[in-house]
């Protein structure tokens, strides 16, 4: 091997080391390589010197670092597009590799599996995933979403009063992400509309518009809700303000209905 080839080999080795996972044991020993769960249920790291396996209690997961999987961007895109087939494939792959590990990629895998199970109406499977998530990630990044999915799934067996208490309680903890909190505000507002608590509904619809206006679909639904709440309260001018925003500035399924609302409300004003 000449000097040039040797230098190239050093650069390649350095690049591989930089991109390697790092497994840290409770005793401080460190390994660089690729981390996965092996067939015996142990945490395994494949290195340039061979593979090494350890029981979970010997691993310091807090110090262990696992690199971003190559299909991470595909997973993010699938979540945004609600491509459940893609979510199922990727979360299944990550779930197999990181099964039972309290690491970010397993948390995301469980969330993806939960979405798929709920979408496929596999309630028992979803419940098991919720339980596993709760044990591994009691304060996880998707805790709010998991709580909402769980509550949505059980909502048919709960009274409206109990649902209102549950949604209010989850929101009070502040455990959810922006998307989860926005959904909960919307769900709570709709229940309050049914209970004819129009002021309470208006507050929650407005929370979505003010706090989560960067989520277009939810914002549009919340604007419509604000209009309907004001209409129910008999505050025509305020109702017109929201319906006009939808009719003039927003494209989507509410546009034509908003125009009809505006015509009817203006007729009422002129009586």
C-alpha positions, 0 to 999 in steps of 0.5 A: 500500500502506497502513502496515498492509499494509506491516507485515503484509508485513514480518512475512510476509517475516520469517517466510519468512526464519526458515523458510528453508534456509541454503546456505553456500559454502566461501568464506563466501557465504550464501543463504536459500531452499529447497535441493534437488538439481537435474536437472544434479546440482548443489546448488540453492537457490531464493531470492526473487531467483532460483535459484542452483546450485553443485557439491558441492565449493563447498558447506560442508555442515557449515555449511549448514542445512536445515529439517525437512521438513513430512512429518518427523512422518509419517516418524517415525510410519511408522518406529514402525509399520513402515509400509513403504509410507509409508517408501518414499514419504517416503524416496524423496522426500527421497532425490530432493531431497537425493541424495548430500548429506551432510545429515541428511535424506539420511541418514534417506532412505537408512536408510528405503530400506535398510529397504524394500529389506531388507523387500522382499528386494531384496538387491542394492539393499540392498547398494548403499544400505549402501555409499552410506550408509557412504561418506556417513555413516561415523559416522552416527546409523543406522550401527548399524542399517545394520550389523545390517541388512547382517549379518542379510541375509548371516547365511544365508551365515555360520557361527554362530561368525562371526556371534557374532564379528560381533555381538560386534564391532559391540556393542564399537564402541558405534556403534549406537543403542539399538534396534540394540544391543538387537536385536544383544544378542538376536540374539547371545543366541539364537546363544549358546543354540543353541551351548549357551553359556547363561551368555553368552546370559543375559548378553545377554538380561539386557542387553536387559531392564536397558539397553533395557527401554523397548522393549516387544517386545524386552523381552518377548522378552528376559524369555522368553530369560532364563527359558529360559536359567535353565531350561537351566542347571537354575536353576528358581527363577530361571527361574520368576521370569522366566516369572512376570513374563511371565505376571503383568505382560505381555500378548502372545504369550508369556503362555499359554506362560509359564503352561505353563512355570510349571506344568511347572517347579513340578512339577519342583520338587515331585518 
